[in-house]
């Protein structure tokens, strides 16, 4: 099996350097466009299939595919954009908009191709997330929310139901330790890996429910929490560790830079839950044994919560380069993948739940979305939550801020500072970071 995967990966890498569908004949007025994205082999295969279908329908357009894993993608794109050499169609993360298009001029304004893109089919709230000063800088590929997923087998062994409140979550830790042993935890959220935001977003939801505010005040270019509230946020993390709900940073450091979904404790069920973007569910479920049963769990709430604390955003966007010589053809490719039945079928759910409701309906009709689908269930559970009045700021994913958060938790777990001191230092440094980042 491993050899087969290696051969497939090698073949995909070779294909990435070649024009997709280059065997088709082209007229003298043919257009050539490039598209880039990140992901794993399943996403690569699905996207390549969609591109091939597009070229069969549009034989005068040549599409060159450039794809890779997550690591290094942003760095490469930054270099390309600095030199004006970026692809025509670019997959971008939502929180990159402040970096690349602070004033709405970093990418092509998609409103200029609204008919080709079928913007009227997309929910206005989804489009609003990519609107920068009246210019649409990206088209949401899918919308995603933070969800709880659990390993049913492990929770059944522990003999308790999935928690519905924060108090029930804290109470689950000692039960796991007593009944299953020191190596078993209700949750496997981590820092120091690709999952660096898990704890921060979990704490942010708790704080939003309790205080009804976001973590970041963009107008004031600072952390929105008071000093006491920041201390409470760090105390929240410390309680999760002390209650045996999650392992500390020393635990995850023992696995090096490996992603949580690749480590043995997640695969064998010792880490019995995950708080993640629902668009990442397939990444976490694909490494599990065939007999493992993953289920979505209730959204954690507190009595008299001021807000649902739900965190939602576009999982990613397709943007068009402002330097593209073929914006119409680029828009045609985007529309095909996100709205055309052939493109939608090819991509399936490899990018998460489609932002276009018509695409969702199509996948339901052909059985890709069904009652047993984990992603669909997580997406629907999020949709059933009360609408949040506290939208999350994209600056919460600022790389410097996330690194500061991670290193601060490491100080706690390695005994290099007590909670209040670490929290105070974080607040001071975070405000300096945000002052530079938000202009």
C-alpha positions in Angstrom: 0.0 0.0 0.0 2.8 2.4 0.9 4.6 1.7 -2.4 1.3 2.4 -4.3 0.9 5.7 -2.5 4.5 6.6 -3.2 4.1 5.8 -6.9 0.9 7.9 -7.0 2.6 10.8 -5.3 5.5 10.6 -7.8 3.1 10.5 -10.7 1.1 13.5 -9.4 4.3 15.5 -8.9 5.3 14.8 -12.5 1.9 15.8 -13.7 2.0 19.1 -11.8 4.9 20.2 -14.0 2.9 19.6 -17.2 0.0 21.3 -18.9 -3.1 19.4 -17.9 -4.9 18.1 -21.0 -2.0 19.2 -23.2 -3.0 16.6 -25.8 -6.0 18.7 -26.9 -5.6 20.8 -30.0 -5.9 24.5 -29.7 -6.7 27.3 -32.1 -4.4 30.2 -32.8 -6.4 32.4 -30.4 -6.1 29.9 -27.5 -5.5 31.1 -24.0 -3.2 29.5 -21.5 -3.8 30.0 -17.8 -2.2 28.7 -14.6 -3.9 27.6 -11.4 -2.3 26.8 -8.0 -3.6 25.1 -4.9 -2.4 23.1 -1.9 -3.6 19.8 -0.4 -3.1 16.1 -0.2 -3.2 13.5 -2.9 -7.0 13.1 -2.8 -7.5 16.8 -3.4 -4.9 16.8 -6.1 -6.6 14.0 -8.0 -10.0 15.6 -7.7 -8.9 19.0 -8.8 -7.0 17.5 -11.8 -10.1 15.6 -12.8 -12.1 18.9 -12.7 -9.5 20.6 -14.8 -9.5 17.8 -17.4 -13.3 18.0 -17.6 -13.1 21.8 -18.0 -10.6 21.4 -20.9 -12.8 18.9 -22.6 -15.6 21.5 -22.5 -13.3 24.3 -23.4 -10.6 22.9 -25.8 -9.2 26.3 -26.7 -8.1 26.9 -23.1 -4.9 25.3 -21.8 -4.6 25.0 -18.0 -1.3 24.4 -16.2 -1.6 23.0 -12.7 0.8 24.0 -9.9 0.1 22.2 -6.6 1.8 21.0 -3.5 1.3 20.4 0.2 0.5 23.1 2.7 4.1 23.6 3.9 5.8 26.2 1.8 2.8 27.2 -0.2 2.4 30.7 1.3 6.1 31.4 1.0 6.2 30.4 -2.6 3.1 32.5 -3.4 4.5 35.5 -1.6 7.6 35.3 -3.8 5.6 34.9 -6.9 3.4 37.9 -6.1 6.3 40.1 -5.2 7.7 39.5 -8.7 4.3 39.6 -10.5 4.6 36.0 -11.5 1.7 34.4 -9.7 -0.7 32.0 -11.4 -4.0 33.3 -13.0 -6.2 31.4 -10.5 -4.8 31.1 -7.0 -6.1 29.2 -4.0 -5.7 31.5 -1.0 -6.5 31.3 2.7 -9.1 33.8 3.9 -6.8 35.3 6.5 -4.2 36.2 3.8 -6.5 39.0 2.5 -5.1 41.6 4.9 -1.6 40.6 3.9 -2.0 40.6 0.1 -5.0 42.9 -0.4 -5.3 45.4 2.5 -7.0 48.0 0.3 -8.8 45.7 -2.2 -6.2 46.0 -4.9 -4.1 42.9 -4.3 -6.2 40.7 -6.6 -8.5 41.1 -9.6 -12.0 42.4 -8.7 -14.3 39.4 -9.3 -17.3 41.7 -9.6 -16.1 42.4 -13.1 -16.9 38.8 -14.0 -20.0 38.4 -11.9 -22.1 36.9 -14.7 -19.5 34.2 -15.6 -18.9 33.4 -12.0 -22.6 33.3 -11.2 -22.1 35.3 -8.0 -25.9 35.5 -7.5 -25.8 31.8 -6.6 -23.5 32.3 -3.6 -24.8 33.4 -0.2 -24.3 37.2 0.3 -22.7 36.5 3.7 -20.1 34.2 2.1 -19.2 36.8 -0.5 -19.0 39.5 2.1 -16.1 37.7 3.8 -14.0 38.4 0.7 -15.1 41.9 0.0 -12.4 44.4 0.6 -13.5 48.0 0.3 -16.2 47.1 -2.3 -13.9 44.8 -4.4 -14.5 41.1 -4.3 -11.0 39.6 -3.9 -11.9 36.0 -3.8 -14.7 33.5 -4.3 -15.3 31.1 -1.3 -14.6 27.5 -2.3 -16.4 26.3 0.8 -17.4 27.6 4.2 -16.2 25.9 7.3 -16.9 26.0 11.1 -15.1 24.7 14.1 -16.7 21.4 15.2 -16.2 18.7 17.7 -15.6 15.1 16.4 -15.2 12.1 18.6 -14.0 8.5 18.4 -17.1 6.7 19.4 -15.2 3.5 20.4 -13.1 5.2 23.0 -15.9 7.2 24.4 -18.0 4.0 24.7 -15.1 2.4 26.6 -15.0 5.4 29.0 -18.8 4.9 29.5 -19.8 8.6 29.3 -21.8 10.7 26.8 -20.2 13.4 24.7 -20.1 16.6 26.7 -22.7 19.3 26.0 -21.3 22.0 28.4 -17.8 23.2 29.3 -18.3 21.7 32.8 -19.0 18.3 31.3 -15.9 18.5 29.2 -13.7 19.3 32.2 -15.4 16.4 34.1 -14.6 13.9 31.3 -10.9 14.2 31.8 -10.6 12.4 35.2 -13.0 9.7 33.9 -10.8 8.9 31.0 -7.7 8.8 33.2 -9.4 6.5 35.8 -11.1 4.1 33.4 -8.8 4.0 30.4 -5.4 5.1 31.8 -3.0 8.1 31.7 -2.5 7.9 27.9 -6.2 8.5 27.1 -7.6 12.0 26.7 -11.1 13.3 25.6 -9.5 15.7 23.2 -6.3 15.8 21.1 -6.1 19.5 20.3 -2.5 20.6 20.0 0.0 23.3 19.5 3.3 23.3 17.7 2.0 21.5 14.6 -0.4 22.3 11.7 -3.1 22.5 14.5 -1.7 25.5 16.3 -5.0 27.3 16.3 -7.1 24.6 18.0 -6.6 25.6 21.6 -6.8 29.3 20.8 -10.1 29.0 18.8 -11.5 26.8 21.6 -10.7 29.4 24.2 -12.0 32.2 21.9 -15.4 30.4 21.7 -15.5 30.1 25.5 -14.8 33.8 25.9 -17.3 34.8 23.2 -20.0 32.9 25.0 -19.1 34.4 28.4 -18.4 38.0 27.3 -19.9 38.4 23.9 -16.8 39.9 22.3 -14.1 38.8 19.8 -10.5 38.3 20.8 -9.3 41.1 18.5 -10.5 44.7 18.3 -9.4 45.8 14.7 -10.4 49.4 15.3 -8.2 49.7 18.3 -5.5 47.5 16.7 -5.3 45.4 19.9 -6.5 42.5 21.9 -10.1 43.2 22.8 -9.9 41.4 26.2 -8.9 43.1 29.4 -5.9 42.0 31.3 -8.0 39.9 33.6 -9.8 38.3 30.7 -6.5 37.4 29.0 -5.4 35.8 32.3 -8.7 33.9 32.3 -8.0 32.7 28.7 -4.7 31.2 29.8 -6.3 29.8 32.9 -8.8 28.1 30.7 -6.0 26.3 28.9 -4.3 25.4 32.2 -7.5 23.9 33.5 -7.9 21.8 30.3 -4.4 20.3 30.9 -4.8 20.0 34.7 -8.1 18.2 34.3 -6.6 15.7 31.9 -8.9 16.9 29.0 -5.9 17.5 26.7 -2.2 16.6 26.8 0.3 19.4 27.3 3.0 20.7 24.9 5.6 18.3 26.2 3.5 15.4 25.0 3.1 16.7 21.5 6.7 17.8 21.3 7.7 14.2 21.7 6.3 13.5 18.2 8.4 16.2 16.6 6.8 18.3 13.8 4.4 15.5 12.8 0.8 16.4 12.3 -1.7 15.2 15.0 -3.7 13.2 12.4 -0.5 11.2 11.6 0.5 10.2 15.1 -0.3 6.8 16.6 -2.4 8.1 19.7 -4.9 9.7 17.3 -5.1 6.7 15.0 -5.6 4.2 17.8 -8.1 6.3 19.7 -6.0 7.4 22.7 -6.8 11.0 21.6 -10.5 10.5 21.5 -11.7 13.8 20.0 -10.7 16.8 18.0 -11.8 20.4 17.7 -11.2 21.3 14.1 -12.4 23.0 11.0 -15.0 20.7 9.5 -13.3 21.1 6.1 -10.4 19.2 7.7 -12.5 16.2 8.7 -11.4 14.0 5.8 -7.7 14.7 6.6 -8.2 13.4 10.2 -10.5 10.5 9.3 -8.5 9.1 6.3 -5.7 7.7 8.6 -8.1 5.9 10.9 -8.7 2.1 10.9 -11.7 1.0 8.8 -13.6 -0.1 11.8 -13.1 3.2 13.6 -16.3 5.3 14.0 -16.0 9.0 14.2 -19.0 11.2 15.1 -19.8 14.8 15.4 -20.4 16.0 18.9 -22.6 18.7 20.4 -21.4 22.3 20.4 -20.2 23.1 23.9 -22.2 25.9 25.6 -22.5 27.6 28.9 -25.7 28.7 30.8 -26.9 32.1 29.7 -24.3 32.4 27.0 -24.2 35.9 25.4 -23.2 34.4 22.0 -23.0 31.0 20.4 -19.3 31.4 20.1 -19.4 29.7 16.7 -16.4 30.3 14.6 -17.1 30.2 10.8 -15.1 31.4 7.8 -14.3 30.5 4.2 -12.1 27.4 4.3 -10.3 28.9 1.4 -10.9 31.1 -1.7 -10.1 31.2 -5.3 -8.7 34.5 -6.4 -7.6 35.8 -9.8 -4.3 37.5 -10.2 -4.5 41.3 -10.9 -1.8 40.6 -13.5 -3.7 37.9 -15.3 -3.9 38.5 -19.1 -6.9 36.2 -19.2 -9.3 37.1 -16.4 -12.4 35.9 -18.3 -10.9 32.4 -18.9 -9.7 32.3 -15.3 -13.3 33.1 -14.2 -14.6 30.4 -16.5 -12.3 27.8 -14.8 -13.4 28.9 -11.3 -17.1 28.8 -12.2 -16.7 25.4 -13.8 -15.1 23.9 -10.6 -17.5 25.6 -8.2 -20.8 25.6 -10.1 -20.8 23.4 -13.2 -22.2 19.9 -12.4 -19.1 18.2 -14.0 -16.7 20.2 -11.9 -18.7 19.9 -8.8 -18.9 16.1 -9.2 -15.1 15.9 -9.7 -14.2 17.9 -6.7 -16.8 16.3 -4.4 -16.1 17.2 -0.8 -12.3 17.4 -1.1 -12.4 21.1 -0.4 -15.1 20.9 2.3 -18.8 21.6 1.9 -19.3 23.8 -1.2 -20.2 27.4 -0.6 -22.6 27.3 -3.5 -25.9 25.9 -2.3 -26.7 24.5 -5.8 -23.4 22.5 -5.7 -24.5 21.2 -2.3 -27.8 20.1 -3.7 -26.2 18.3 -6.6 -23.9 16.4 -4.3 -26.9 15.4 -2.2 -28.8 14.2 -5.3 -25.9 11.9 -6.4 -25.4 10.6 -2.8 -22.0 12.1 -2.1 -23.7 14.1 0.7 -25.7 11.6 2.8 -27.0 11.0 6.4 -23.8 9.1 7.2 -21.4 11.7 5.9 -19.3 13.1 8.8 -18.5 16.4 7.1 -22.1 17.1 6.1 -23.3 16.3 9.7 -20.7 18.7 11.1 -21.7 21.4 8.6 -25.4 21.0 9.4 -24.8 21.0 13.2 -23.0 24.3 12.8 -25.8 25.7 10.7 -28.3 24.9 13.4 -26.5 27.0 16.0 -27.7 30.5 16.8 -26.2 33.0 14.4 -23.1 34.5 16.0 -23.0 38.3 16.6 -19.3 38.1 17.2 -17.5 37.4 13.8 -14.0 36.2 14.1 -11.2 38.5 12.9 -8.8 37.2 10.2 -6.0 38.7 12.3 -6.5 35.9 14.8 -4.6 33.8 12.4 -1.7 36.2 12.1 1.4 34.1 12.0 3.3 36.2 14.6 0.3 36.1 16.9 -0.1 32.4 16.6 3.6 31.8 17.2 3.4 34.0 20.3 0.4 32.1 21.6 2.2 28.8 21.0 5.4 29.9 22.7 3.4 31.3 25.6 1.7 27.9 26.2 5.1 26.2 26.0 6.4 28.4 28.8 3.5 27.3 31.0 3.9 23.6 30.2 7.7 23.6 30.7 7.4 25.5 34.0 9.0 28.7 32.7 6.3 31.0 34.0 3.1 31.1 36.1 -0.3 31.8 34.4 -0.7 35.5 35.2 2.8 36.5 34.2 2.7 34.5 30.9 -0.7 36.0 30.2 0.5 39.6 30.9 3.6 39.1 28.7 1.3 37.7 25.9 -1.0 40.7 26.1 1.8 43.2 25.8 3.5 41.4 22.9 0.2 40.7 21.1 -0.8 44.3 21.1 2.6 45.3 19.5 2.1 42.6 16.8 -1.5 43.8 16.1 -0.4 47.4 16.0 2.0 46.6 13.2 -0.4 44.2 11.4 -3.6 46.2 11.4 -3.2 49.5 9.5 
